[in-house]
Amino acid sequence: MIRIGFDIGGSKIAAVALERQGREVARRRRDVPRDYAGTVGALVEMADDLVAAHGPATSIGIALPGMIGAAGELIRVVNLPWLEGRPLAADLEQAVGLPVAIANDANCFALSEATDGAAAGALVVFGAILGTGVGGGIVVAGRALPGANAIAGEWGHNPLPLLAPEDGPPDPCGCGRSGCIETWLNGAALARDFARVAGRAADGPEIARLAAEGDAGAREALARYQRRLATALAGVINLLDPDVIVLGGGLSAIASLYTEVPKLWLPLIVAPAPKTRLVPARFGAESGLRGAAWLGRSV
Ligand SMILES: [Zn+2]
């Protein structure tokens, strides 16, 4: 028996089939049709194809960017507005005869890492995405929390406290506010900070490499980034007290985060000797898709 997971992004649908223990047996990818009936049809075709090739399935899970209610309601779907308010889970269930669960993609990322990834076996897990955007998801006892307002884990739109003058002025955020954690911790924030001190452009992993080689501008920008990340995560730890924080997204490849940030968060956490571990995602960019397949365990 397989579990099917879908990750629907702005332009592509990715599908995966996992065996019961989590081994991946198949992967599919196709363009997202630009209307509701077409999208449902594409999901049905991909599910039928996986079942025909790899045997019967127990469930389908879908990861989507946006605000997804506890019962899979598509309250807001980033870049896929034709899905908003539509009964996708019910329609897909009827078409393929399998239970369907839907969740936010960052919640699926956290679920994947909590199930058989870098936080496997941990009771409380916070999964944080540091990429173009800054998102997050919370998993408790193997279940991703949707939240009363479908925003559980969305730490990226809290304001960041304890800023220093060298952090510069706050930037407007895509959410309509200004100075959100996302605007201080996304890839553009680190690149902008480096460009300001170094007078040239580089992306996150390049800045980390330069810093390791001793480049003064890169070290400065990275040190500020680490301090801001520690401040933001200390707020999460004081609130949620997770066993493990797993980082995903492009900036999670910066190895020094895992040694430096836990030192920097110490004075900001109320516990005397916090045990929370900060670790990189095991499944990287594939985690959201795998987490979608694991969603089926709860339906
Ligand atoms: Zn914001």
Boltz pocket constraint, residues with backbone or C-beta under 6 A from the ligand:
constraints:
  - pocket:
      binder: B
      contacts: [[A, 156], [A, 157], [A, 173], [A, 174], [A, 175], [A, 176], [A, 177], [A, 178], [A, 180], [A, 182]]
      max_distance: 6.0
